Amino acid sequence: MRVGLIDGKGDLRLREFPKPSPEPGKAVVQIARCGICGTDVHAYAHGGPYAPAICGHEWAGQVSACGADVHDVREGDRVAIGVAPACGGCALCRAGAPAQCTTVLTSMIGLDPMAPPHGGFASAIAVDARRLYGVRPEIGDEEAALLEPATVVTHGLRRTPVREGEPVVVLGAGPIGLLALQLARAGGADPVVVIEPDAARGALAKRLGAEYVFSPEDADLERLLRKACGPAGPELVLECAGVAPTIQRAVDLVRRGGRVGLLGLASTPATIEPATWLAKEVGVTASLGYTREDFEITQQRVGDGSLDLAPLVTGTVGLEGLEAAIERLITPSGEVKILVDPNQE
């Protein structure tokens, strides 16, 4: 069985692995689609440590076999991958913070004891069955592969809630930004402004409900934001670009006393201006991961139409096309989310 793995900067290889078997506590899933995440792109573009288990961690498929002691899923179930459930017994769980449980974090970054030897750029995978989330029948395979990143955004906006009628700015119209703008609108934001340099992505943001789309290169950007959001500026800025400079930029743009939500994951160190953060008395909330409750909320929002996942898919490739697809995602090309169909020639 061929598996796509990123081994370093500019180094993606299709390796041979044995077909997975249903060991105790695990289920084998035949993968229908796997999304290429921004973290996959960053790992390929910049190198650095990257656990094999998370190389392709946005996937959905159908259970084909279950090992002993598997009770929550069965053969034939349609499932998507998710984080492990919180342990329930650590200090953070006892304090009512299961999303910050170490068990959740280690599964998220591929360092848990039962992490598989590869991710979802494969035709099949055996995983801890506790990490499988049932997919509703009305959600197709392509949309199901986007449930994981969509749930990341759901969690982020639950940590930094949108208030009815407040102006919100979204930095970046990649997958995370396009999901955030939809959830901000569903939460009552008015208006939602997207800042994005790529014209094609900006056009998609407009189609998905952004009232205004500006380029970060606009010389009069701050004036445009005051006109769109009111003289004080935006109440909430959601950093979704996942690049180091936009972390400070988010604080620069938000009004004094406003809030910033960090949803993007920058792969390089960022420089900030602490005096600006202090002078503005800005509240900054970082978000990574999610809970099972977040996953179910996300499926509900897909079902009620407040979250439209299909327009984010701008291409599908087979395993042979994986490296070229990542290359396209590195530079502005209008692509948003490219899926891998491991059964496509």
N, C-alpha and C positions, 0 to 999 in steps of 0.2 A: 504494500500500500504506500503510495507516495504522499509525503507530507511537506508543506512549505514551512521553512524555518528561517528566521533572520539571525545570522551568526555574527553580525558586526556591520560597520558602516559600509553601505553599498554591497552587502554580501547576503543574498537570499539564495537558498538552495532547496531543491526538491530531493528529499531523502527518502530512503526506503525504510518502512517500519512494518513489523508483523501486524496482521489484522488483530484488532483488540478482542479480548475475551471478557466475559462477565464474571469478574472476581467478586468475592463477598463484599457487599455494600456498594457495589458499582453497577451501573447500567451502561450498555453499549447503545450509542445513538448513531444512526445513519444521518449524516449532515446534509441538509437540503441547501442552505445558504450560510455563508459566513461573511460578515462585513469587515472591511479594512478600516481599522480604527486609526485615529490620529496618533496614538502611541506606537502603532506599527510603523507608521510613516516616519515618526521621529526616530525610532530605533534604527531604521534603515538609513535615514539621512544623516544621523549624528553618531551612531554607534552607542557604546556604553552597555552596561549590564541589562539583559532582557531575558526574563525567565521563559523557557520554551513553552510552558503551560499557557502563557498569555499571548503567545504569538498567534493571533486569530482568536479573540475571546468574545466575539459578537456572533454567535451562531444559533441556529435552530434546526430541528430535524425530528426524526421519529425513532422511538425506542425500539430496538430489534431484539434485545436480550437483557435479562436481569439476573444478577448474581444472587447468592443466598443473602438473607437478611435485608432485602429491598422490599419495602412495603408501600411506598408512596407513589410509585409509578409502575406501569406494567407494559408489556409488549404492545406496540401499536399506538401508544400515547404520543401525541405531538408535544414537543417540549422546547424550551429555550434555556440557554445556560444562564446562571446567575451566581451570586456570591453564596457562600455557605451560610447557614443560619447561625445566629449568635449562640455562644455556648450556654448562656443563661446563668453561669455560676461565677464569672470573674467579677472584679470590683466594678468595672464599667457597666456590665449587665445589671448588677445589683443596684447600681446608682441610676438605672433607667436610661442608659445610653447604649442600647444594643448595636446601633450603627457604628459605634467606635470600638466594638469588641475586637480583640486581637485576632480571634478566629476568622471574623469577617475580613479583616485587613489582609491576613496572610493568604486567604483564598483568592482575594482580589488581585494580588500581585504575584500569584503563582508559586508561593513558598510554603503552602500548607503541606502537612505530611502526606496527604493523598493526592497531591498535584499530579496530573497526567504528564507523560514525557513529551507531549506536544500539544498544540492548540487546535483550533478548528479549521485550519487550512488543510483539510484532509477529508476523505470520504466517510470516515467513521472515527469515533473516539469512545473510550471507556472513561467514565467520570464517576466520582462520588455521587450517588443518586440524590443526596440531600441538596445538591446544587442544581437540580433540574426543576424548572418551573413550568407548569402546565400552560399550554397556549390555547386560547379560545378558538373554537372552530371557525368563526367568521374572520379570523386574522390569517392572511395568506403567508406563504413561506418568506417572501421578500420582506413583508412588514414585520414578521416574527423575528427576523435577523436584526431588526432595528430596535427591538424591545429593550435590549440591554442598555444601549446608549440613551434611549429615551427615558429609561428609569433613572439613570444617573442625573438627568436634568430634572426629573420630577423631584428627586431627593434634594437637589440643589435649591429649587424654588420652595420647597417646604422649609428649608433652613433659612432662606431669605425670602419670606413671603411677599407677594405683590399685594399692594393695597388698592382697593377700588378707586379708580379715577386718577391714579398717580402716573406721571410720565416716566417711562422706562426706556433706557438706552441699552441696546445689545451690541457689544463689540464682537464682530465676526459673524459671517453668514455661512460658516461651515455647518456640518451636521448638528453640533451642539448648539450653535447660535440659532439655527432655523427651528430647532425644537424649543429652545428657550423663548423665542418670540411668540410661538403659538401658545405655550403655556402661560406666558405673561398676559397675552390677550384674553385667554380663558379665565385668568385671575382678575380681570377687570382693569388692566393697565390702559391708560389713555393719555397721550398716544404711545405707541411703540415705535421707537426710532432704531434703525439698524445702521451701523457703520461698517462698511465692507469695501475693500479696494477692487474686487473682481466684479466686473459688470454683470456677468451671467448669474453669479450667486446673488448679487444685489437684486436683479430682476426676479429671481425666485423668492427672495424675501418679500418683495412687494406683492407677489402673487399669493403668498401665504399669510398676508395680513398686515405687514408693516406699513404704517401710515407715511413714514418718511424713510428714505434710504440715502445716506450720504457717504462720500468717500473720505477716508482719513487724510487724503491729500488736499481736500478743499481748504483753501487759504482762510476762508471765513467760517470755518466749522463751528467755532464757539458761538458766533452770531446766529448761525443757522439753528443751533441747538436751543438757544434762548428763544428764538422765534417759534420753534416747534414745541418747546417744553415749558415756556414761561420765563420771566426775567431771572428767576433764581437758578434755573437749570433743572436737570433731571433729578428726581427723588432717588432713583435706583439705577445703577449701572451694572449690567451683567457682563463680566469679562469671559468671553467664550472663544476667543481667538487662540488661546494656548501658546502665546509667544511672550517672551520676557518683557518687551517694552510696553505692552498694553496693560500690564498690572499697574504701573504708575499712571498711565494714561487714563485708566478708569477713575482713579482718584482725582486727577486733574479735572475731569469733566463733570463729576457729580456735584450737586449743590452742597453748600456748607450744612453740616448736620445730616447729610444724606447717607445712603447705604451702597456698598459695593459687594456683589457676590462673585466670588472667584470659582468659575465652573470649568474653565479651560486648564489644561495641564501643560505648563511650560517645561521644556526639557533642558533649559539652560538657566543659570542664575540671573536674577533680575535686580536691577538697581532701582531703589525707591528714594523718595525725598521725604524723610520723616517730618520735617517742618510743615509740609503741606498737609500730611495726614493729621498732625496735631492741630494746626490752625483751622482746618475744616471740621474737626471733631467728627471725622467720618467713621462709620461703622463698617468693618470689613469681615465678611464671613466666607470661609473656604469650605468647599464641599468635595468629597470623594466617596464614591460608592453609594450604597442604598440598602434598604431592608426589603424583606418579602412584601411588606405592606405597600411600599413604594411601587413594587412591580405590579401588584394588583390594581393600584390606582392608575398606573399607566395604561394597563389594558382597558380599564373602564373609559379612560379618556379617548383611546383609539375607537372604542365601541360607540361612544356618543358623538364622535365626529369633531371633538375639540382638538384632537391631535391627529394630523394627517401625515402619515409616514411615507406613503408611496412616492410623492414628488421628490423626495430626497435621493431616491435611487437613480443615478445617472448612468449606470453601466453595470454589466455583469460579465465576468470573465471566468475561464477555467483556470486550473492550477498553472498551466503553461503561461497564462497571461498575467499572473500575479505580480511579477516584478515590474513589468511595464506599467501596470495599473498604479503601483506605488510611485513609480517615477512621475506619472501624470499628476498625482496628488501632491507632489512636492512643490511644484511650481503652479502659479495661477493658470487654470485651464478651463474653468467653468464647471469642473467635476465637483460633486458633493460627496456622495456615498457610492463607492463601488463595491459590489458584492462578488464573492467567489462562489461559483457553483462547481463543486468538486467532480460532478458527473459530466460537466461540459467538456467536450474535446477541444 
